[in-house]
Amino acid sequence: QQPVQSPQAVILREGEDAVINCSSSKALYSVHWYRQKHGEAPVFLMILLKGGEQKGHDKISASFNEKKQQSSLYLTASQLSYSGTYFCGTENSGGGADGLTFGKGTHLIIQP
Amino acid sequence: EPEVTQTPSHQVTQMGQEVILRCVPISNHLYFYWYRQILGQKVEFLVSFYNNEISEKSEIFDDQFSVERPDGSNFTLKIRSTKLEDSAMYFCASSERRQGNSPLHFGNGTRLTVT
């Protein structure tokens, strides 16, 4: 079952912050975040593996609440280069070789 | 930085024809995947491949599809008797470890157009 992302789209001015949410109806083993620019391949941002884990990468960070089966991606002081579609990909508990299930994506537009 | 390469970048084929999409994963990666993305939609998992065999496949990956690692470097997706609805961007990806705890590195994709 695919994770649900919200919002579907965000328009920001450069320097503003954004939060993108990803929630699942099934228990999660891991959550991946990827960014895809138009006409390009998805690019890896980060993986979160443990409940309550939080990771950061420059001004992009994410949290994973295993109990609530959800993850959030935080973009602070957004830059024009942050524009794109953000996908969360989830893997259900139990591991194995399950393929990632991606959400429908959140379109982020950063305006100067 | 090593990258996943895919060829061709664009393939046009007639309905009913067979196509082979090719990928060269990153050399020290052990897990290989095919995903597809219909225009403007989400990325969908097709199949994962490890140790020269399919380790997982989705409902989309039916008998029309097959994968192969014919040599030590290439990883191919064959689509037999293509249908209009097979038109999509097909991404190959690889990872060092199983994808739950290892980043996926995607190639730039092959845009398949079935007419």
Contacts between the chains, C-beta under 8 A, distances in Angstrom:
chain1	res1	chain2	res2	distance
A	2	B	42	7.1
A	29	B	100	5.5
A	30	B	100	4.7
A	30	B	101	6.2
A	32	B	99	7.8
A	32	B	103	7.4
A	32	B	104	7.1
A	34	B	43	8.0
A	34	B	104	7.6
A	36	B	43	7.9
A	40	B	108	6.9
A	41	B	91	6.0
A	41	B	106	3.9
A	41	B	107	6.2
A	41	B	108	5.1
A	41	B	109	5.8
A	42	B	43	6.3
A	42	B	91	7.4
A	42	B	104	7.7
A	42	B	106	5.2
A	43	B	106	7.4
A	44	B	103	4.0
A	44	B	104	6.2
A	44	B	105	7.0
A	47	B	101	6.5
A	47	B	102	7.6
A	47	B	103	6.5
A	49	B	100	7.9
A	49	B	101	5.9
A	87	B	42	6.9
A	87	B	43	6.2
A	89	B	43	7.6
A	89	B	104	7.8
A	91	B	99	7.0
A	91	B	100	4.4
A	95	B	98	7.5
A	95	B	100	5.8
A	96	B	56	7.3
A	97	B	48	5.4
A	97	B	50	6.7
A	97	B	55	3.8
A	97	B	56	4.3
A	97	B	98	5.9
A	98	B	56	5.8
A	98	B	100	7.6
A	99	B	33	6.7
A	99	B	35	7.9
A	99	B	45	3.2
A	99	B	46	7.7
A	99	B	47	7.5
A	99	B	48	5.5
A	99	B	56	5.6
A	99	B	58	6.2
A	99	B	99	7.2
A	100	B	45	6.0
A	100	B	99	5.8
A	100	B	104	7.1
A	101	B	45	6.6
A	102	B	42	5.0
A	102	B	43	4.5
A	102	B	44	7.2
A	102	B	45	7.7
A	103	B	42	6.5
A	104	B	41	7.2
A	104	B	42	4.7
A	105	B	42	5.9
